[in-house]
Amino acid sequence: MLTAATPEDNCHSKPLHVLTVSVHCDCHYGRSVADETTSPLRPETFVVTAGRPPRTPDAPLNTPIVPASSFIAGGPMEYAREDAPSAHALEDVIGGLEGGSATVFSSGMAAAGAAMDLVPQGAVIVAPSAAYTGVAVRLRELHAIGRIELRIVEVDRTPDVIDACSGAHVLWLESPTNPLLQVADLPACIDAAHAAGALALVDNTFATPMLQRPLRDGADIVLHSVTKALSGHSDLLMGALVATDPELADRIRSRRVLLGGATSAFDCYLALRGIRTLALRIEQAQASARVVTERLRAHPAVSRVRYPGFGTIAAIEMTGGPDAADTACRHARIWTHATSLGGVESLLERRRRWALESTTVPESLIRLSFGIEHADDLWADLSAALDASLLTGS
Ligand SMILES: Cc1ncc(COP(=O)(O)O)c(C=O)c1O
């Protein structure tokens, strides 16, 4: 029997304040408020207080941008591929939110590539049929050259995932998946991976730690495209890997040192500034997503709405096929026709316009990334664009 995860299976169904953050920061500039607080902080508080300089007279409120490749010998930083103040402050926040130790990379794909580099020659990796395109393509490339053996699963078919874990080295999950919005039963899948002796990695880009904390469900590694909701303003590329096990966290960091995917101090500053409002942005965008997806279900241009009930990303399939989808994207005025997701501005695109997108993604599927605009304006604009697709047909 196939069992899909219900919203109750993961912590994303709980209100934001139920998730608390108890990992203490190791802020380079000294102990921040988050360190000094004995009781666990709620994420809304943690994103604001963590990764700050100590409260000493004339200290800046914000962690300064430190544009340095090298540091005076004798301290813990040494060289910026290893550690750097601006990256360190951001890692404190991301690590604390997820409940582990974070390493930031120059993009989500740099983080994903570093995770792939951890596995031994010939490792068996179980992965979603429609993972993020870049991840899916890279895994297929590694399979083609014999570096790994790839087993493809539908992540919402828990028994299939459990079966596929037998003899595997890594279970690579995305939940919800991009762009089909399939939701995995994280605890059951992670348990199956561990029972098989495999590592469980969860790409948490879509849910964000505000709605889902995979490390708490036992995952070994969490992956983020920080480019998306964590930074939230579509102005930088960045990735992160987070792990609870210190030895694994060290191995991850050594991938950044050896593969070179370090971040710039300025981008870390921007990402840190963006993450301060993560809780507010997710709450607003999720509220709009819930309202608009309900209305979309009744629109004649839409044959299917994919929205798992939480999060800021949805997808629709069009009764008029790919041409109607392209027309709708062209007619949107408040929504922007552009790739990517998780920013303050709402974006939409037909995913199959990308040649490398998985063929399991319907040709007419439009992915919707909800920003923080008013839900009624988003609905008015989107429904007008959908109406236009009905009128013109192309
Ligand atoms: C779920 C997911 N993981 C990873 C990535 C890769 O991140 P980046 O574009 O920052 O390299 C993306 C990008 O869209 C994504 O959506």
The ligand as an SDF file (V2000), in Angstrom:
LIG
                    3D

 16 16  0  0  0  0  0  0  0  0999 V2000
   15.4460   22.6290   -3.9840 C   0  0  0  0  0  0  0  0  0  0  0  0
   16.6940   23.2450   -4.5430 C   0  0  0  0  0  0  0  0  0  0  0  0
   17.8950   22.7550   -4.1600 N   0  0  0  0  0  0  0  0  0  0  0  0
   19.0450   23.2680   -4.6360 C   0  0  0  0  0  0  0  0  0  0  0  0
   19.0420   24.2990   -5.5670 C   0  0  0  0  0  0  0  0  0  0  0  0
   20.3400   24.8350   -6.1030 C   0  0  0  0  0  0  0  0  0  0  0  0
   20.5850   26.0970   -5.5210 O   0  0  0  0  0  0  0  0  0  0  0  0
   21.4150   27.2930   -6.2350 P   0  0  0  0  0  0  0  0  0  0  0  0
   20.5670   27.7890   -7.3680 O   0  0  0  0  0  0  0  0  0  0  0  0
   21.5750   28.2640   -5.1140 O   0  0  0  0  0  0  0  0  0  0  0  0
   22.7020   26.7320   -6.7060 O   0  0  0  0  0  0  0  0  0  0  0  0
   17.8220   24.8330   -5.9750 C   0  0  0  0  0  0  0  0  0  0  0  0
   17.7770   25.9210   -6.9570 C   0  0  0  0  0  0  0  0  0  0  0  0
   16.7320   26.2600   -7.4870 O   0  0  0  0  0  0  0  0  0  0  0  0
   16.6210   24.2900   -5.4570 C   0  0  0  0  0  0  0  0  0  0  0  0
   15.4160   24.7470   -5.8260 O   0  0  0  0  0  0  0  0  0  0  0  0
  1  2  1  0
  2  3  1  0
  2 15  2  0
  3  4  2  0
  4  5  1  0
  5  6  1  0
  5 12  2  0
  6  7  1  0
  7  8  1  0
  8  9  2  0
  8 10  1  0
  8 11  1  0
 12 13  1  0
 12 15  1  0
 13 14  2  0
 15 16  1  0
M  END
$$$$
